[in-house]
Amino acid sequence: MKIEDIKKLIELGEGYHLELKKSLDKTFIEEVCAFINSSGGKIILGVTDKGVIEGIKTDNTIRSKIQDTLKQIEPAIDIKISVIENLIVVDVPQGIEKPYGCSRGFFVRIGPNSQKLTRNEIVSFFEKEGRIRFDELENRKADFDSDFDEKTFSSFLKLSGISPTIDRKYLLKNLDCLREDNKLTNGGVLFFTKSTEFLIMQATVVCVLYKGNEKLHILDKKDFDTNIIENIENAILFVNRHTNLAYKIEHIRREEIPEIPEIALREAIINAVCHRDYFQKGSNVMVEVFDNRVEISSPGSIPSDLKSEDFGTKSVVRNPVVASLLHRADYIEKIGTGISRIRNAVRDHGHSTVEFVFTGFFTVRFSRGEPTVEKMSEKMSEKMSEKMSEKILMLIKENPKISASELSISIGKTQRTIERKLSEMKKDRIIKRIGPDRGGHWDVLDE
């Protein structure tokens, strides 16, 4: 850089990327640290903060002193020092291993000034830069003996194809869910506890049905605060209950077409609980159903190191333990493909649209179209209903503890359809439910 270029910079005055210093003083290292933690910049020694060029010694002694001062920066980073006539120019790059500290603390650039970070600001900075992962931290509220849920853990092992013969605590530690001192991590709490209500309150998934298209009149509201996988399934079921089905009839077969493609809905809800910012303690994942749309919102916009133009093609994992466990349980096919799957499913479906909105929250917004129902004959409808009842009865007799989701898989109908049929059969006193949904069983009453 030539002296003419330096003079032009000096004329512009101090700013976000420029600091003028008369001499090498105690605050020099603070300015360097601030530039590294921000977007980089230049420090020109030998100029007053008013822009008056007074010059400075440029011999080996002062340059060695600058180099020794720069050794305070941790982690180490290469910084270029140039001598231009009677000035010294220090070119400070933006750091790629933020945050950087020095002997005087942590600093960032705020406009034309450098500001020291408080303890809470340092924590926030670490979170923003992804240096602290929420799901890897120890949860101090959780007690392993009273909060760990064996049934949930066993269910996860089945979904993941992991042998149940492996020592439980050894496996949990290798999954990054348990510390060496047998303390559960936040990831362990999210997946393997009976309830997150008092352990991670922001993990609750809130589902709301509104009357109309505004948030004025609530018709139904559910707060789901069990493990992360059950929360996903419950949120999907909530939307399915409160949206419509269209029917396509070809001969004797009837195809059910949901308003929102099931793949897209599932991916949106999984992404919301997987990639949300769990450090935002006052916010929950929201699943909201309006007359004209369905919105799934998660706290935290896209990560700071993911450019908006790369959205949907590249992935920055905010919660690596959560993502890894969901992948093991086959809830995520491949990390980074969720947005593409949503877009493709909506395109192929043809009856809905999708919009992605970035604010302090990340929102996926699906439009709801008017259902076009091709009606079948009454006789055909009754025949199909009878066949479904027969299949359900047969499966219940074989396994009285069978769940609605298991019936759905066996019969090849949506879970919502099965639950509606079960409700009819209970009302007609064909079957009876004994005990709760989890742990109960069915009784057949028509024998």
N, C-alpha and C positions, 0 to 999 in steps of 0.2 A: 504494500500500500504506500502511495506517495504522500508527501507532506501536504500537498494540495487537497487530497482526499480527506486527510485527517482534519484539516482546517474546516472543511465543509461539515464534517461530523460535529466538530466543536461548536460551530455556529448554530447547529440545530439544538444544542443544549442537552442536558441530561434527560434520559427517558428510560423506557422499559429495557432497552438493549444497550444503553450507554451510561457509564459512570465516569465522571471527571474527578481526579484527585490531585491535589497539589503535591503530596508526598506519600511515601509508603508509611501509613500510620496503622494503628491497631484495628481500624475498621476495614482495612483492605481485604483481609481473609473473609470477612462477613459478606462483602460484595461478591467475591469470587464464588462462595458457597451459594449465595442467592441466585446468581446467574446459572450455575450448574443445575440447580433444582427447578429452574424456570425454563426459559427458552434460549439460554446462552446470551452472550453479549461481549462488549469490549470495555476494558478499564484503561483510561489514558492517564498516565502519571506525568505530572509537570504542568497541569492545568487547574486553575481554581474552579470551584463550582459555579462561578459566574462566567466562565469561558475565557478567562485571561490566561494566555500562554506565558508561563514564567520559566518553564524548563526544569530539568532535574538532572542530577549526575547520572551518567549512563555507563560508568566503568564496570569492571567485573565484580567489584565488591557489592554494588547495589543489586546487580543481576543475581549474584549468588544468594543474597539476602532474600530476594523475591522467591527464588527456587526453594530455599529452606522453609519459607513461610507457607508455600503451596503444599509442602509435605504433610501439613496438618489435615488436608482434605482426606476423608475416608468415605467410600473406597477410593483408591488412587485413580487419577485421571490425567491424561496428557493435556497440558495447557501450553499454548504457543506464546513466547515472549519475543517482541520485536523492538529494535531501537530505530527510531526515525528522527534524525537530527538530534535535538535535545529533549526528545520525548520518549517514553517507554509505553508501548501498547501491549496489553495483555488480552489475548483472544481466548475467551472462555467458552467452551462448547456446552451444549445442552447434554446433561448426563443421561446415560441409558440404564444406569443402575440406581435410580433414585430410591430413597432420598440420600443425599450426601450431607455429611456433617463436618464440623471443624471444632477446634478446641473451645470455641465460644458458643457452640450450639448448632441448631438447624435454622437456616434462613431461606426465604423465598423473595422474589422480586415482586413488589406491588407498585405498579406504575413506575415512577422514577426513583423509588426508594426500596431499600432492603429491609425486610421485617423479620424479626426473630419469632420463631414459632413457640407457642405455649405447649404444654403437655398434650392437651386435647387436640390442638391443631396438628401436632406431630402424629398422633394416632390417626386423625382424619386423613393426613397426607399419606401415611402408610397404606391406609385402606384404599384411597383413590388410586394409588400407583400399583395396587395389587400385591404389596409386600406382606400384608397380613391377610390370611385367608380365614374367614369366619368359621368355615366347617372344620378347620384343622385345630382350632383353639379348644382348650379344655373348658367344659361346662361346669362351673363351680357349684351350681345348684343341684346337679343330678347326683343321685346316690345309686350306684350300680345295683346293689342288692334289692332295693325297693322300686326302682324305676325301669330297670331292664325287663323287656317283655319276651319271654321264651317263645311264645306262639308266633309273634311277629318275626322273630329271628328265624325260626324254622320255616316259615312261609317264604322268607327271602332266600334261604338256602335252596328251596325247591325251585323257585323262579330262576335262580342263578346257576343251577346244576352243580352246586358245591356239596361235597360229601358231608353229611352230618356227623361223621365219625371223627372229624378233625377237632382238636381241643378248641372249645368255644372261645376262651380268652386269647389264645394264640391267634386264632383266625380274626377276631375283632381287632387285635393290634395290627395285624398285617393289612387289614382293610382301613387303617387309620381312624378307627372308631373308638379305640381304647388306648390310654396312655400306659406307660410302664407301671405307674402307681395305681392302676386299675380305676382311673378316673375317665369317665366317658367324654369324648370330644363332642362338639356341637353336631358334627356329622353323625356320630353314634346316637345322639338324642333324637335327631330328625328321623332316623330310620328304625330304631330299635327300642323305643320307649312306649309305654302304654298311652301317654298323653304328653303333648308339648305345651299344654295350657299354661303351666307355671314355670316351665323350664326355658322355653323360647316362645314367648307370647306372640312375637311377630310372625311365627311360622304358621299360624292359623290361616286357613283359606276361607274367605268370606264369600258366600254365594247369595245373590239377591235377585228376586224377580220383581220388576216394577210394572205398574199399570201405566200404559202409554209409553211415551218416548222420553220422558223426563224423570229425574230422581225426586219424585214428589210422593207417590203413594206406593208403599211396599206391600206386595201381595204374599210374598214368602221370603224367608231369610234363614240361612243355615250357616253356622260356624263350624268348620271341620278342623279339629285339633289333635287327631291321632297321628300315626306315623305318615311319612311323606307319600308312600305308595297308596295307602287308603285315602288320603286326602285327594290325590289325583283322581282315583276312581269315583269317589263321592262327588267331586266337582263335575266330572263328565256326566254322571247319572243325573245330577241336578239340572244341567242344561238339557239333557235328553227328555226329562220329564216335562220341561216347560217350553219345548219347541215342538213343531209339528212334523208329521211324516206325510210324504206323498206316496202313492201306490202306483206301480206300473204292472198291469195285468197282461200276461201273455199265456193264453190257454188256461191251464189249471194252476200255473205257478204265479205267485204274487211277489213282486220285488218291492221292498220298502226303501224309500229314498228320503233320508233326513234333510232338513232345511240346510244344515251345515254339514259338510262331509266329515264323517267320523274321524278319518285320519288327521284332517286339519285341526279339528277341535281338540283331539288328544294331544297332538304336537304342541299346540298353543298353550295348553294347560301344563304340560310337562315342562316346556321351556320356562314358563312363568315361575314355577316352584324351583326349578334347577338353577336358573341364572339370575334370580332376583338378588338385590343387595340386602343381605340379612343384617347388616350393621344399622339399617334404618329401623329402629326399634318401634317406632310409632305407626308403622305402615304394614298392611297385609296384602297378599295377593287377593285381588278382587275379581270375581266372575259375576258379571251383571247381565241380566236378560231383560231387554226392552221389547216393545212390540215390533220395532223395525230393525233391531240389531242385537248382537251379543258382543260384549267387550270383556277381554281378559287382560287385566293390568297388573304389572309387577313393579315393585319399588326399585328405583334405580334405572337410569337410562343406559345406553350402550356403554361399555367400559371406555375409559379415557384414551386407551391406546388402540382402539379400533376405530378406523376412519369410517364416516358415514357412507362413503362410496364403496366400502368393502363389506357393508352389511349384507348378510345373506350368502356371501361367498367365502368369508373367512370367519374364524371363531376365536374368541378370547374367553377362556373359561374362568369365570369369577369364583365358582365353588367347585374345585377339582374333585373333592371327596364325594360330594353329592352326584356330580356328573359320572364319576367312575362307578358308583354303586347302582345308579339308574341304568347305566350301560350293561353292567353285569346281570341285572334283573330283566334285561331285554326291553326296557322302556325307551332307550335311546339306541337307534340303529348304529349311527356313527356321529360322533360329536361334530357339530358344524353343519349338519344337513337339514336341521329342523325347519328352517325358514323356506328352503327350497321345496321340502315336502308339503308344507302348507300351501305354497303358491301353486304347485302342480296339482294337488288334490282339489283345490277350489276351481282351477281351470278345467280339470276333467269333469268335475261335478256339474258345472254350468248353471247352477241355480242360485249361487251366492257370489259375493265379492269379498275381498279382504283388503284391509288397509293397516299399515304399521305406523304408529304415532310415537314420536320421541319427545318427551318432556322430562320432568323429574321422574316420571314413570315410563315404562315401555308398555304400550298398549297394542293389542291385536284386536281389530274391529271387524267382525263379520256382519254383512247385511243379511236380513231375513226377507225372503221373497214370499209371495202368496203361494200357499200349497196348491198344487194341481192334483186332485185326487181322481183317479180313474176307478169308479165304483164297480165292484163285482156283484154278481147276482146274490140274492139272499141265500139261496140254496147252496151255492158254492162257498159262501162265507161261513155258513153253519158247518159244512163238511170239514173245512180247514180247521175251524175252531175245535171240533170234536177230535180230530186227529192230534192236534196239539195237546189237548187234555189227556188223551190216551198216552202219549209219549211222556208227559210230565208224571202221570201216575206210575207208569212203569219204572221210570228212573227214581222216583221217590221210594218205591217199594224196594228197589235194589240198594238204595243208599238214603235212609231217612235224613241224614245230615247234609245232603246236597244243597249247595247254595244257588241263588238265582243266576249268578255269573257262570257257574258250572253247567246249569241247565241250558243257558244261552248257547254255550259252546257245543254241547251235545246235540241240541235240537237244530241249531243253525239259525236262530232268530236273535234279534237284538235283546239286550238285557231288559230294556224298557218294555218290550212286548211280553217277555216272560213274566216280569213283575206285574204287569197289568192282568195277565191271564191267571197268575197265582191269586191275585186279589179277587178276581171273579170266582175262582174255585173255592176260596175261603168263604165268600159271601153266600155261595150256593151250598155250603156245608158239605163239600166233597173232601176237603182237606182241612187240617187245623195245625196251626203253628204252636209248638210247645217250647217255651223258653225264648231267649233273645235271639236276634239275628245271628250273632256270633255265639256258638256254643249250644244252640237249641237244635230242634229236629222237627220233622213233619210227621203227622199222623194222618192216615187215610181213613175217612169216616164212612165211606159207602160200602163197606164190606160187612 
